[in-house]
Amino acid sequence: MGEKYTMSEDMVANRPCDDRSSPARERDLIERAQRGCAASSHELIALHQDRLFAFVWRMVRNTHEAEEVCQETFLRAFSALGSFNNAYRFSTWLFTIGYRLCLNGIRKRRDVTPDLDFGNVSSADAGRDVEDVADRVANSDEARRLKERIWNSVDQLTPQQRAAVLLFYRESLSCQEIGEVLEMPAATVKSHLHRARSRLKGMLADSMAEDWSVLRFEAS
């Protein structure tokens, strides 16, 4: 667990989406790692490092810092692996540790965006369509630019809103699971998602015209 790994921004953009092991396989790896199997520990890292790095990099927007956060996340996770409860998802535990470390780094830089009060935002229809907006654009270059602007706008959200959006859209976590990561009730997660939608609507209105309505954050 002492080795260093590095990743690039290209790896974030092009990370595989099928890097998740079956729950049974993952439980077996965790149990073996808890008994001291180094190979199982390395396989767990391989299964989760791309997803963790993508999440952390979007939070801190610095490759070196993201690598350091991921390294520390795995070190902390494996040092406490004996107490891990297999009833929970290992990825959720990693995101929780990584999120805390990201917040610590953000606070140290004194760069926390104020959590603005946008009032109550009503629920929208179900959907995970952030990137689908760009997919509707016929021209591939225009689609790429629009996707880039969408995620650049996400980077301007508060840390809590940004984390909620990333976990909901990129990782397909439920609000209950996101609440476990962010250590808040599911209802608060839903509130962060709807406030994020409201802010993104304002930031992207000129680019998305009538299509802003597909940015829907309905929690399950």
Secondary structure, DSSP 8 states (H G I E B T S, - for coil): --------HHHHHT--S-----HHHHHHHHHHHHTT-HHHHHHHHHHHHHHHHHHHHHHH--HHHHHHHHHHHHHHHHHTGGG--TTS-HHHHHHHHHHHHHHHHHHHTT---------------S---TTHHHHT-SSHHHHHHHHHHHHHHHTTS-HHHHHHHIIIIIS---HHHHHHHHTS-HHHHHHHHHHHHHHHHHHHHHHHGGGGGG------
